[in-house]
Every structure is written in C-alpha cells, then in structure tokens.
Amino acid sequence: MSEMAASFREINSKMIEATVVPGQRLYSQRGAMLAYKGDVSFTPNMQGGQGGLMSMLGRRVAGEATPLMTIEGSGTVLFGHGGHHVQVITLSGDTLYVEADRLLAFDGALQQGTMFMGSQGGVMGMVRGQVSGQGLFTTTLKGQGAVAVMAHGGVIEVPITPNNPVHVDPQAYVAHHGDVRNKLSTALGWRDMVGRGSGEAFQLELSGSGAVYVQASEEKL
C-alpha cells in the first residue's frame, strides 16, 4: 500500500487527485468527480472496459450494479464521494477482491472481472446472501495500477500470514488481496460479546498470504 500510486495522489483522507494522460483511461463511480483541470472527457460506461465488468455485474441482484464513468484526456481530476474515507491501494501484478460499490476510481489498465460467491470469493456477497438474500459477485481487479476504495471512518491494512489467519467482522470488511482463502462461519454469541452491530453472528476467517483492508466502522456505504 502506498500513499502515492500510479495515477492517484491522496489530497486528504476524503479526496484524491488523478492525473490523466493521453492514451490512458481511468474509471470512476458516477458522481465521484468533484473538480477537474485540463482537457478531460467523461463518458458514461455500462460495460466497464476490459472484461465486461458491468455486463457481468448485471447478473447480480437488480439495482446492485455500480454505473461507471470512463475518463480520458489530459489534466487532473479530483475525486471524492459522500464524505467517505478514501484509500489508495497499489497493485503490482496481484489481484484485489473488492465490492463494486466500494470502488471510487481505478486505473483503466487493470484487468477487471468478477468472482462468484462461494468458499473462495464473494465475501460480502456471502454475507449479504446469508443475511439479506442479496449479492452474488465480488469484483476483481488485477495487474499494475492503482485502485481507490471507499470506507467509513478510515481503513487499516492487516497482514495475513500462513501461521496467522485473521478473523474480521464481515460488516467491517472492505477488500483483500493475495493468495487468501476465506471462510464465513456462524459464531454463536460472538457478536453479542465483541461485535458492535446488530444481526446474526458471522465472522470471516481469512487465511493464507496477503492482506485484508478493514474499515473502522460497521456502517454500509
């Protein structure tokens, strides 16, 4: 994780500045642009570029797909959304697993895809699927480039090592990367004792080698 990443610079905890250069493109959530300088174009994009991210997300529960903008040209763009904390994550050939609605902006060179929920993916999809009957896919971004994700109350990167699996409250989960297996389990009494929210007592166990990004709040975006 780096405070300065390929195309993004953190202005403060809630805003980033993206440098746009000819021949490269960025994607962002609709409505995330705060201001820009230079000759920059913004185009609605329902396909999401490489990998047809949005067409795959269209198979999700209706209304969950996150519309994107394609940003091209030459200049700088300020991004932020809803006053949420913004974290820049730099990928160096690895894969980031993240919920689509957590994405603020990302480098267009990254390969996009989705992972069907199950024992090896779809972390929040599993939670939503078991708790509220929603969510089928987790978004994947792979390659060299930067991703800006949104969270409530700040984000911490927690290392996952073979001998030290990490247990996360699913509502605090933001994203993870690396060679990581995930397992969602019911822990009777766990939320009553140490959890801060309401609902059923699930905990997410992440094991392997990598890192998980955890937000400081259980609020949803």
N, C-alpha and C positions, 0 to 999 in steps of 0.2 A: 504494500500500500504506500502511496506517495502523495505528498501534498500537491506536487505538480505532476501532471500526467500528460500524455501525448498531446491532446488537443485542449485540455481543460486546465484552468487555474482557479483555485479556490479564492474568492474575494473575501468572504467571511463564512460563517457556519451555514448560511442560508442562501448564498449566491455563488455561482461560478461564472467565469468568463471563458468562452470558447473562441479559439482562433480558427477562422475558416479560410482555407486557401484553395485556389483554383485546382480542379481535378480531384478534390477530396470532398466527401459529404459527411454530414452529421445527421443523426436522427434525434428528435426530442418529442416529448409529450406535447400534445396540442395545448396551447395556453401557457406554456412554460417560458416563452420569450418575454423578457422584461424590457429590454432595450437593445439596439444594435448600432454599429457604426460601419460604414463602408457600403459596398455594392453586394448585398446579400439577398438571396431569394428564399422564400419559404413556400413549400408546396405540400398540400395535403397528401398523405400517403397511407393507403389502407393495406398495402401489401408488405410494407416494412423492409423492402430491399431484399438482400440475399437470403435465400432460404424460405422466402414467403412466410415470414413470421406471422403477419396479421391474418393470412388466409388460414394458417393452422390454428391460430387463436380463435378464429371464427367458429371453430368446432367446440369452443368452450361454452359454458352456460351463457345464454343470450345476455348481452349487456356488459360482459366482463372484458371484452376486447378493448385494448387501450389504443385510441387513434394516435398516429404519429405524424410529425412533420418532417419532410426532407429539407435540409438546409445546405445551400451551396453558394459559392461566390467567393468574395474576398473581403474580409473585415473581421470584426469581433462582435460576439453576441453575449448578452448577459442572460443567464437562466436562473429561475427560481420558481417555486410553486407552492402556494398555500402556506407559506411561512415554515415549511418543513426543513429540518436539518438536511444538508446535502453532503454526501461523502463521495469523494472521487476514488475509484479503485482502478489500479493499473494492471492490465493483463499482459503477461509475457508468454503467450502461446498456450496458456491454460484456459480452462472453461469456468465461467461464472454461472451459477444457478441462482436465478432471481425471479421474483414475481413481476409480471409485466407492469402492474400498477406502481411498482417501486422505482421504475426507470424514469429518470428525469431527462437524460440525454446520453448518447453513446456514439462512439466512433463508427462511421459507416463501413470501415474496413473489417470490422468484426463479423464473423460468420454467425448468423442467427439460426436458432432452431427452437424446438420445444421438446420437453420430455414428459411422457405420460406419467401420471401419478402412480406410485407403487412403492415397493420397498427401496428402490434406488433413485427415486426422484419425486418431484411434485410435492415438496414439503408442505407448503401452505395449502396446496390442493388436497392433500391427505387430511389436513386439519379441517379445512372447510367441508370436505366431503363427509367426514365423520361427525362434525359438529353441526353444520348447517346445510349439508347436501349440495354445496356448490364447489366449483373448482375442479378442473381436470388436468391442467398442464402447468408446468413450471418452464419459464423461458430460459434458454441457454445462450450465452454469448461466448465466442471462442476466438482466440487469435492474439494479435498485438494491437493494443489500443487502450483507450480509457472509457470507463463507464461511470456515470454519476447516478447514484441511487439516493432515494429519499427515505427519511425515517423521522420518528418522533423523538425529540429530546437528546439527540446525539447518538453516535454509533461507536462501538468498540470492536476491534478485531481480536478474536480469541483463537489462539493456535490449537489445532487438533493434531495430536501425535499418536503413533501406534499404541503406546502404553497409557495414553491419557485421553480417553473419549470425553466429549463434552455433552452435558445434558442442558438443554435450552427449553425455556418456556416457549411453546410454539408461537404465542402471540408476540413475542419479542424478536422472533427470527426475521432477518432481513434478506440475507443471501449467504452462499458459501462457495468455496472453490477448492480444488484439489481432488485427490483420489479418496473420496469420502463416501462411506455408506451411511444411510440414515434409517432410523427405525423409530416409528411412532408407537408409544405404548401408553396404556392407561395406568395411572398410578393412583390408586385409591387413597384419598386423604392427602395427597401431595399438595394440591392447590389449596386445600383448606389450611394447611400448615405453613407453606412457604410461598404459594402463589399469591399474586396481588389482584387477580381479576376474578370474574365470575365464569361459570360454565363448568364443563366436565374437566376432569383432571387428566390431561395429557402431558406427557413430556417427550421431547425429541432427543434421541441419542444419536450423536454424530461420531463416527469412529473412522480411523484411517490416518491419512496425512493431508493436511490442508489447513483451512481456517474458516471460521464462521463469523459473520457480522451480526451483532446483536444490538438492538436499539434499547434506549433507556426508558422505554415506556411500553405499555401493552396496548396503547391506542392504535386503531387502524387508520389508514390514510383516508 
